Amino acid sequence: MIKICSFFCLPIEELRIGQVFSIANSYPRIVDRVSGTVRCLVPSWADGQAGKEHRISETEFTDRSRAQMKAQWQGVKKLVNSLTPDDEIYLCCCV
């Protein structure tokens, strides 16, 4: 099962089932045991900053993120195909 959440809503380590992966350009230092970053799902730094600073709308940010995922679809497909039905992972961002 893939769970998508903010780093700030992540269950405490003792209650987590599965590994934690970042889908953000960075993550808070308070988060323990991040297994890695899924680069094919990380928005560009420029888009992340533009969204954070409200220079683009949420819709524009979503559209850009979808376009990026389409461009990097092989990486997304590789991630999904690497999982088994019993795998549980958290994909976390800072929002």
Beta strands, then each sheet from edge to edge (+ up, - down):
strand 1: 2-6
strand 2: 19-22
strand 3: 34-37
strand 4: 89-93
sheet 1: 1+ 4+ 2+ 3+
end
